[in-house]
Amino acid sequence: MDLEERVTALERRLAALVEATAPAAPPVAEGDFWALDALKERHPVTADADGAVLFTGAVRVPTGHRYEWQYGLLTEAVLGDDWPEAAASFAALGHPVRLTLLREVLGGLRTAAELAALDGVGTTGQVYHHLRQLTAAGWLHSPERGRYEIPAGRVVPLLVMLTAARPGA
């Protein structure tokens, strides 16, 4: 067997292995797509309309605060946006320490001192750097010096992004 045949055979075996270990899609029952069905009624995908994208949530976080939020855009608006403008927001979320800080703020830690005392987040200077990045991107705001909160309008979008980032989502 020559090298090309061996590589082809290995690729087939790898593809079969990946397929065998990929999570199965959950079964879909009648009514499982109630939010999607309502969106399609309001913004159908037709020859004249491209549909829409919607995300929504009603949550209670560990502090006991409740947030209800939804946001949607027509598909043409999303496709017509300047996508590179979203890079700063994604970049702010692209660091494990920043995600840890956001989780802890959502869980009730509010001061820079509390956050800097966490294990694994780095030095106080590094924590302040991460807090500045998150604040500049709008994921945090500081209602008073040294105290941080996730803006109410960003809680559900943050949880949506984390949900979308899950394997199999």
C-alpha positions in Angstrom: 0.0 0.0 0.0 1.5 3.3 -1.0 1.6 6.5 1.1 -1.5 8.1 -0.5 -3.6 5.0 0.1 -2.5 4.8 3.7 -3.3 8.4 4.3 -6.7 8.0 2.7 -7.4 4.9 4.9 -6.3 6.9 8.0 -8.6 9.8 7.1 -11.5 7.4 6.7 -10.8 5.8 10.1 -10.4 9.2 11.7 -13.7 10.5 10.2 -15.5 7.3 11.5 -14.0 7.8 14.9 -15.0 11.5 15.1 -18.5 10.6 13.9 -18.8 7.9 16.6 -17.7 10.1 19.4 -19.7 13.2 18.4 -22.6 14.0 20.7 -25.9 12.9 19.3 -28.4 15.6 18.6 -31.2 15.5 21.2 -34.5 14.2 20.1 -36.9 16.9 18.9 -40.5 16.7 20.2 -43.6 18.6 19.1 -43.4 22.1 20.5 -39.6 22.1 21.3 -39.1 25.0 18.9 -41.8 27.3 20.3 -39.5 30.3 20.2 -38.3 29.6 16.7 -41.9 29.0 15.6 -43.0 32.4 17.0 -40.0 34.1 15.3 -40.8 32.5 11.9 -44.5 33.6 12.2 -43.3 37.2 12.8 -40.4 37.2 10.3 -40.8 34.3 7.8 -38.0 33.3 5.5 -39.5 33.7 2.0 -38.4 34.8 -1.4 -38.8 38.4 -0.3 -37.6 38.2 3.3 -34.5 36.6 4.9 -35.9 36.0 8.4 -34.4 37.2 11.6 -32.2 36.3 14.5 -33.5 36.4 18.1 -32.0 35.7 21.5 -33.8 36.0 24.7 -33.6 34.9 28.3 -35.3 35.1 31.7 -32.7 34.3 34.4 -32.0 34.5 38.1 -28.3 34.7 38.9 -26.6 33.6 42.2 -27.0 37.0 43.8 -30.8 36.6 43.4 -31.1 39.4 40.8 -33.4 38.6 37.9 -33.0 39.7 34.3 -35.4 39.3 31.4 -34.2 40.4 28.0 -34.6 39.8 24.3 -33.0 41.2 21.3 -33.5 40.5 17.6 -32.4 41.8 14.2 -33.5 41.1 10.7 -31.0 38.8 8.9 -30.2 41.5 6.4 -29.2 43.9 9.2 -26.8 41.3 10.7 -25.3 40.4 7.4 -24.9 44.1 6.5 -23.2 45.0 9.7 -19.5 45.8 9.9 -18.5 42.5 11.5 -14.9 43.5 12.5 -16.5 46.1 14.8 -17.5 43.2 17.0 -13.9 42.1 17.4 -13.2 44.1 20.6 -16.2 42.7 22.3 -15.2 39.1 21.4 -11.6 39.8 22.3 -12.6 41.0 25.7 -14.3 37.6 26.3 -11.4 35.7 24.8 -9.4 35.3 27.9 -10.0 32.7 30.6 -9.3 35.1 33.5 -11.8 37.7 32.1 -14.5 35.0 31.9 -13.6 34.0 35.5 -13.9 37.6 36.6 -17.3 38.0 34.9 -18.6 34.8 36.5 -17.5 36.0 39.9 -19.0 39.5 39.4 -22.3 37.8 38.4 -22.0 35.6 41.5 -21.7 38.6 43.8 -18.0 39.7 44.0 -18.1 43.3 43.2 -14.9 45.0 44.3 -11.5 45.0 42.6 -10.0 43.8 45.9 -12.3 40.8 46.1 -11.6 39.9 42.5 -7.8 40.3 42.9 -7.9 37.9 45.9 -9.2 35.1 43.7 -6.8 32.2 43.0 -5.5 32.0 39.5 -6.4 35.5 38.3 -2.8 37.0 38.5 -1.5 40.0 40.1 -3.5 43.0 41.2 -2.2 44.9 38.2 -3.2 42.1 35.8 -6.7 42.0 37.3 -7.0 45.7 36.8 -5.9 45.3 33.2 -8.6 42.6 32.6 -11.2 44.8 34.3 -10.3 47.7 32.1 -10.6 45.5 29.0 -14.0 44.2 30.1 -15.2 47.8 30.9 -14.0 49.2 27.6 -15.9 46.5 25.7 -19.1 47.2 27.8 -19.2 43.8 29.6 -18.6 45.6 32.9 -19.3 49.1 34.3 -18.0 50.7 37.4 -20.8 52.6 39.2 -18.3 53.7 41.8 -14.5 53.6 42.1 -13.2 50.0 42.5 -16.7 48.4 42.3 -17.9 46.5 39.2 -21.2 45.3 37.8 -22.3 43.6 34.6 -24.8 46.1 33.0 -28.3 44.6 33.2 -28.6 44.7 29.4 -25.5 42.6 29.0 -26.3 39.7 31.4 -28.5 37.7 29.1 -26.2 38.4 26.0 -23.2 37.1 28.0 -25.1 34.0 29.0 -26.2 33.5 25.3 -22.6 33.8 24.1 -21.5 31.2 26.7 -24.4 29.0 25.7 -23.4 29.3 22.0 -19.8 28.5 22.8 -20.7 25.1 24.3 -19.8 22.1 22.3 -22.8 20.8 20.3 -24.6 24.1 20.6 
